[in-house]
Amino acid sequence: TLAVLFTPEDTANYEAVMTYTTLIVDPAEVDVVIDSDSFIYGTTLTPESFGANAYGIDGEEVAGSFELYLDGELVDEAGVAPGLGEHTLTVVFTSEDSNYADPAEATEVTINVNPSADLIEVQWDVPAVITFGDTIELNAKAINTVDGSVLAEGDELI
């Protein structure tokens, strides 16, 4: 309840008046900001580690928890490592502060999962001595658990 008292300057001709009204205060909105929309293949996204913050009044960070949905599927605490390409990430924030809307509106972004060169290591047998003009036989293989093929261009050392 809000009470308002008006006291006129001319008290000889006017009386002070007090009035009351009921205010309904809605919870403040929360802005969810996702730090990155690009991830490297093999990165596990969890509700705690995907890189988002919630901001409230005057840009102050709001404490709470995040719920993630990757392509419409709930991501549990164990997380998920999305495949390559574009995915829809939906984030729902629940505030620990009752002054903020609970839960906040879902924030939906498109994320891109990029290939990782760090997951692949190629080994090949290097000849002990190489002379200009020698043909080099490339016997290479990827040693991680990544399926694929090895491509070498040219067959002479230049």
Secondary structure, 3 states (H helix, E strand, C coil): CEEEEECCCCCCCCCCEEEEECCCCCCECCEEEECCCEEECCCCECCCCCCEEEECHHHCECCEEEEEEECCEEECCCCECCCCEEEEEEEEEEECCCCECCCCCCEEEEEEEECCHHHCCEEECCCCCCCCCCECCCCEEECCCCCCCCCCCCCECC
